[in-house]
Amino acid sequence: MLRTLVDRKAYGFLEPILSFTFLLNAVLLVPLSFTTFYSASGIRRGEGWARPIALVNALTVVALPCTMVATMGLRYFADAPLFLAGAVSVTAAGPFMLAALLWPRKGTGSD
């Protein structure tokens, strides 16, 4: 549909952004958010199933910046400061999610 509405150059610029946005929202963020919140409560209760799920979610967020660069290339980052800020925040979220899982806490069954 987009291809019929804009010229070829604009389509070449917009298509990767739109494709990535739909993939991110539909395939990644909705189920990732649900399972992260659900597993967080399980981790607090010390349930064994919760930590592996949270770990997979954190690794998914860590992989997201690589996916962004692979699907969109680097040219978008230099020309769009807000997009760059969003990408940096996602890049920072993954290691923080991993750190929260790997940092031992009393009372969560990981002592």
C-alpha positions in Angstrom: 0.0 0.0 0.0 2.8 2.4 0.9 4.5 1.7 -2.4 1.5 3.1 -4.3 1.3 6.3 -2.3 4.9 7.6 -2.4 7.7 7.8 -4.9 10.4 5.2 -5.1 13.0 7.1 -3.1 10.6 7.9 -0.2 9.4 4.2 -0.2 13.0 3.1 0.0 13.5 5.3 3.1 10.1 4.6 4.8 9.6 0.8 4.2 12.3 -0.5 6.6 11.0 1.9 9.4 7.4 0.8 9.0 8.3 -2.9 8.7 10.4 -2.7 11.8 7.7 -0.9 13.7 5.0 -3.4 12.9 7.4 -6.3 13.8 8.4 -4.7 17.0 4.9 -4.0 18.2 3.1 -7.1 17.1 5.7 -9.8 17.6 8.0 -8.5 20.3 6.7 -5.9 22.7 3.2 -7.0 23.5 4.1 -10.6 24.5 7.4 -9.6 25.9 5.8 -7.1 28.2 3.2 -9.5 29.4 5.6 -12.3 30.1 8.1 -10.0 31.8 5.5 -8.7 34.2 4.1 -12.2 34.8 7.6 -13.7 35.4 8.6 -10.9 37.7 5.9 -11.8 40.1 6.9 -15.4 39.9 10.5 -14.5 40.6 9.4 -12.6 43.7 7.5 -15.7 44.9 10.6 -17.9 44.2 9.0 -20.0 41.5 11.5 -21.9 39.3 9.8 -21.4 36.0 9.9 -17.5 36.2 13.7 -16.9 36.0 14.3 -18.7 32.7 11.4 -16.8 31.1 12.7 -13.5 32.4 16.1 -14.4 31.1 14.8 -15.1 27.6 13.0 -11.8 27.7 16.1 -9.9 28.7 18.2 -11.6 26.0 15.5 -10.7 23.5 15.8 -7.0 24.5 19.6 -7.3 24.2 19.2 -8.7 20.7 16.9 -5.9 19.6 19.5 -3.3 18.8 21.3 -5.9 16.5 18.0 -6.5 14.8 17.4 -2.8 14.3 20.8 -2.3 12.7 20.4 -5.4 10.5 16.9 -4.4 9.2 17.3 -0.7 9.0 21.0 0.0 8.6 22.9 2.8 10.3 21.7 5.7 8.1 18.6 6.3 10.1 20.4 6.8 13.4 22.5 9.8 12.2 19.5 11.6 10.7 16.9 11.1 13.4 18.0 12.2 16.9 14.7 11.0 18.5 15.0 7.6 16.8 18.6 7.4 18.1 17.5 8.3 21.6 14.9 5.5 21.5 17.4 3.0 20.2 19.8 4.0 23.0 17.1 3.5 25.6 16.3 0.1 24.3 20.0 -0.8 24.2 20.3 0.2 27.8 17.2 -1.7 28.9 18.5 -5.1 28.0 21.7 -5.0 30.2 19.6 -3.6 33.0 17.1 -6.4 32.7 20.0 -8.9 32.7 21.6 -7.3 35.7 18.4 -7.4 37.7 18.1 -11.2 37.0 21.7 -12.0 37.7 22.1 -9.8 40.8 21.4 -12.2 43.7 18.7 -11.0 46.2 17.6 -12.5 49.5 14.2 -14.0 49.6 13.8 -14.9 45.9 15.1 -18.4 46.0 18.4 -17.3 44.3 20.4 -17.0 47.6 
